[in-house]
Amino acid sequence: MQSQNPLIADFVKLANSAAGTFAGMTREARESARERAKEAFGGMDFVTREEFDAVKTMASKAREENEKLAARVAALEAKHS
């Protein structure tokens, strides 16, 4: 048979309230840190993955074109000499 000691019941209620409060504080701290990180990183100029890939493709094409033109110049110089 379970005894209904009011002191123990009050302690259990207090412990449950403290656990709920602690969980709420943890959630609030996490959300606050996430917001501060967004604000900190928001001012920086980061590029998206799509923009990075587009510039990488453009640089690759430009490099290939440069190599072709260098070969043509070398061939013309050899022919001219």
C-alpha positions in Angstrom: 0.0 0.0 0.0 1.3 3.4 -1.0 1.5 6.1 1.7 0.3 9.6 0.8 3.0 11.7 2.5 2.4 15.3 1.6 6.1 16.2 2.0 7.1 13.5 -0.6 4.3 14.6 -2.9 5.4 18.2 -2.7 9.0 17.2 -3.4 8.0 15.2 -6.4 6.0 18.1 -7.8 9.0 20.4 -7.2 11.3 18.0 -9.0 8.9 17.7 -11.9 8.6 21.5 -12.2 12.4 21.9 -12.0 12.9 19.3 -14.8 10.3 21.1 -17.0 11.9 24.4 -16.3 15.4 23.1 -17.1 14.2 21.6 -20.3 12.6 24.9 -21.3 15.8 26.8 -20.4 17.8 24.4 -22.5 15.5 24.8 -25.5 15.5 28.6 -25.1 19.3 28.7 -24.9 19.7 26.5 -28.0 17.3 28.7 -30.0 19.1 31.9 -28.8 22.5 30.5 -29.8 21.1 29.5 -33.2 19.7 33.1 -33.7 23.1 34.7 -32.7 24.9 32.4 -35.1 22.5 33.4 -37.9 23.1 37.1 -37.1 26.9 36.6 -37.0 27.1 34.7 -40.3 24.4 36.7 -42.0 26.7 39.7 -42.4 29.4 37.6 -44.1 29.5 37.1 -47.9 29.1 33.4 -48.4 28.2 32.0 -51.8 25.7 29.3 -52.4 26.8 25.9 -53.7 25.2 26.6 -57.0 27.1 29.9 -57.4 30.4 28.1 -56.5 29.8 25.4 -59.0 28.9 27.9 -61.8 32.1 29.9 -61.2 34.1 26.7 -61.1 32.7 25.6 -64.4 33.4 29.0 -65.9 37.0 28.9 -64.7 37.5 25.4 -66.1 36.2 26.5 -69.5 38.4 29.7 -69.4 41.5 27.5 -68.6 40.8 25.2 -71.5 40.3 28.1 -73.8 43.6 29.7 -72.6 45.4 26.4 -73.2 44.0 26.3 -76.8 45.0 29.9 -77.5 48.5 29.3 -76.1 48.9 26.3 -78.4 47.7 28.4 -81.4 50.1 31.2 -80.5 53.0 28.7 -80.2 52.1 27.2 -83.6 51.9 30.6 -85.2 55.2 31.7 -83.7 56.9 28.4 -84.9 55.5 29.0 -88.4 56.6 32.6 -88.4 60.1 32.0 -87.2 
